[in-house]
Amino acid sequence: MKKNVVIIVLLLIAVIGGTLAYRGYRANLANQVESERLAAEQAAERKREAEARQRIEAEAEAHRLAALQAQQEAEAAAAALAQLRAEQAEAEAARLAAEEQARLAAERLEQLRLEKEAAQGEARAQAEAAERAALQAEIARREAAMKLAEAEREKREAVEREAARLAELRRVQEAESEEEQIRRMLLSRPVLPADIKRRRHETMQVELINAEGGVIIHPEDEKPADGGN
């Protein structure tokens, strides 16, 4: 009986021990599962935190890159604006220089026009003066030619008068010689003819005129004037 009690007690102890062991196993298993669950949750949390950090870092990097890009774009825009302003300033300077050159060119053109007009006026004045001088020279030449022609005519007339005077002188001398011969012939006659007296009178007139340098023209030798000689 005691053996049975012992066996029963041992069985009870074994059952109680098995139960307790099973409960411990179940508790350990539950604890292990819970630990694993907690570990999984912690890992998931850590993963979520890591992902959050990565997302935050990525967002921060994106913001940094965006800010950097914005800064670069701002700097590029500022550089482009500065370049544009420099180009505008250069274009404005070029425009002002072109306007100045155009103004100077217009002033030079106006000066050249005035100088051309002055030169043309001076050329016209010189041409008119040259024309007047040529006209005066032509008038002087014609006057000189007329004077020369007049002098030549007067000289020719003087030569003709001298020739006529010499011819008349020769004729008078011949007449005197003839008259002298006649006079000598008639000296021997007591009465002189009337024509001899007239010839003596004419001879005296011829001698008087010749002494004064004139030209003898006898009444019987007079001819109508031809108007020019």
C-alpha positions in Angstrom: 0.0 0.0 0.0 2.7 2.3 0.8 4.3 1.3 -2.5 1.2 2.4 -4.3 1.0 5.6 -2.4 4.6 6.2 -3.3 3.9 5.4 -6.9 0.9 7.7 -6.8 2.9 10.4 -5.1 5.6 9.9 -7.6 3.1 10.0 -10.4 1.6 13.1 -8.9 5.0 14.6 -8.5 5.8 13.6 -12.1 2.5 15.0 -13.3 2.9 18.1 -11.2 6.5 18.3 -12.4 5.5 17.7 -16.0 2.7 20.3 -15.6 5.1 22.7 -14.1 7.7 21.9 -16.7 5.1 22.3 -19.4 3.9 25.5 -17.9 7.5 26.6 -17.7 8.1 25.5 -21.2 4.9 27.4 -22.2 6.0 30.4 -20.3 9.5 30.2 -21.7 8.1 29.7 -25.2 5.7 32.6 -24.6 8.5 34.7 -23.2 10.7 33.7 -26.2 7.9 34.5 -28.6 7.3 37.7 -26.8 11.0 38.4 -26.9 11.1 37.6 -30.5 8.0 39.8 -31.1 9.6 42.6 -29.1 12.8 42.1 -30.9 10.9 42.1 -34.2 9.0 45.1 -33.2 12.2 46.8 -32.1 13.9 45.8 -35.3 10.9 47.1 -37.2 11.0 50.2 -35.1 14.7 50.6 -35.7 14.1 50.0 -39.4 11.4 52.5 -39.4 13.6 54.9 -37.5 16.5 54.2 -40.0 14.1 54.6 -42.9 12.8 57.8 -41.3 16.4 59.0 -40.7 17.2 58.0 -44.3 14.1 59.8 -45.5 14.9 62.8 -43.4 18.5 62.7 -44.6 17.3 62.2 -48.1 14.9 65.1 -47.7 17.6 67.1 -46.1 20.0 66.2 -48.9 17.2 67.0 -51.4 16.6 70.3 -49.7 20.4 70.9 -49.6 20.7 70.0 -53.2 17.6 72.1 -54.0 19.1 75.0 -52.0 22.4 74.5 -53.7 20.8 74.3 -57.1 18.7 77.4 -56.2 21.8 79.1 -55.1 23.6 78.1 -58.2 20.7 79.2 -60.3 20.5 82.4 -58.3 24.3 82.9 -58.9 23.8 82.0 -62.6 20.9 84.4 -62.8 22.9 87.1 -61.0 25.8 86.4 -63.4 23.4 86.4 -66.4 21.9 89.7 -65.1 25.3 91.2 -64.6 26.3 90.0 -68.1 23.0 91.4 -69.5 23.6 94.7 -67.7 27.2 94.8 -68.9 25.9 94.0 -72.5 23.3 96.7 -72.1 25.9 99.1 -70.8 28.2 98.2 -73.7 25.3 98.5 -76.1 24.4 101.9 -74.6 28.0 103.0 -74.8 28.1 101.8 -78.4 24.8 103.6 -79.2 26.2 106.8 -77.6 29.4 106.4 -79.5 27.5 105.8 -82.7 25.3 108.8 -82.1 28.5 110.9 -81.4 30.1 109.6 -84.5 26.9 110.3 -86.5 26.9 113.8 -85.0 30.5 114.4 -85.8 29.9 113.0 -89.3 27.0 115.3 -89.8 29.0 118.3 -88.5 31.9 117.3 -90.8 29.4 116.9 -93.7 28.0 120.3 -93.0 31.5 121.7 -92.8 32.4 120.1 -96.1 29.2 121.4 -97.6 30.0 124.9 -96.4 33.6 124.6 -97.6 32.4 123.3 -100.9 30.0 126.2 -101.3 32.7 128.6 -100.3 35.1 127.0 -102.7 32.5 127.1 -105.4 31.8 130.7 -104.6 35.5 131.4 -104.7 35.9 129.5 -107.9 33.0 131.4 -109.4 34.5 134.7 -108.2 37.9 133.6 -109.6 36.3 132.6 -112.9 34.4 135.8 -113.1 37.6 137.7 -112.2 39.5 135.7 -114.8 36.7 136.4 -117.3 36.8 140.1 -116.5 40.6 140.1 -116.7 40.4 138.2 -120.0 37.8 140.6 -121.3 39.9 143.6 -120.1 43.0 142.0 -121.7 41.0 141.4 -124.9 39.8 145.0 -124.8 43.4 146.2 -124.1 44.7 144.0 -126.9 42.1 145.3 -129.3 42.9 148.9 -128.1 46.6 148.2 -128.5 45.9 146.6 -131.9 43.8 149.6 -132.9 46.5 152.0 -131.6 49.1 150.0 -133.4 47.0 150.0 -136.6 46.4 153.7 -136.1 50.1 154.3 -135.5 50.9 152.2 -138.6 48.2 154.1 -140.5 49.6 157.4 -139.3 53.1 156.2 -140.1 52.0 155.0 -143.5 50.2 158.3 -144.1 53.3 160.2 -142.8 55.4 158.1 -145.2 52.9 158.8 -148.0 52.8 162.5 -147.1 56.6 162.5 -147.1 56.7 160.7 -150.4 54.2 163.1 -151.8 56.1 166.0 -150.4 59.4 164.7 -151.9 57.6 164.0 -155.1 56.1 167.4 -155.1 59.5 168.8 -154.1 61.0 167.0 -157.1 58.2 168.2 -159.3 58.7 171.8 -158.0 62.4 171.5 -158.4 61.9 170.2 -161.9 59.4 173.0 -162.5 61.8 175.5 -161.1 64.5 174.1 -163.3 62.2 174.3 -166.3 61.1 177.7 -165.3 64.7 178.8 -164.8 65.4 177.6 -168.3 62.4 179.4 -169.6 63.3 182.5 -167.6 66.8 182.4 -169.0 65.4 182.0 -172.5 63.0 184.9 -172.0 65.5 187.2 -170.3 66.6 188.2 -173.7 63.1 189.3 -174.6 62.0 192.8 -173.7 58.4 191.8 -172.5 57.7 188.9 -170.2 54.5 187.0 -170.8 51.8 187.0 -168.2 52.1 183.3 -167.5 55.8 183.8 -166.5 54.7 186.3 -163.9 52.1 183.9 -162.6 54.7 181.1 -162.4 57.1 183.4 -160.5 54.4 184.1 -158.0 53.6 180.4 -157.6 57.3 179.6 -157.2 57.6 182.1 -154.4 54.6 180.4 -152.7 56.2 177.0 -153.2 59.4 178.1 -151.6 57.6 179.6 -148.7 55.5 176.5 -148.0 58.6 174.2 -148.4 60.4 176.3 -145.9 57.6 175.7 -143.5 57.7 171.9 -144.1 54.3 171.7 -145.9 53.3 169.9 -149.0 52.5 171.8 -152.3 49.3 171.0 -153.9 48.6 173.0 -157.1 45.1 174.0 -157.9 45.2 172.0 -161.1 46.4 168.9 -159.1 43.6 169.0 -156.5 41.4 165.9 -156.6 38.3 165.0 -154.5 39.1 163.2 -151.2 38.5 159.4 -151.2 37.2 159.6 -147.6 39.9 157.5 -145.9 43.3 158.6 -147.3 
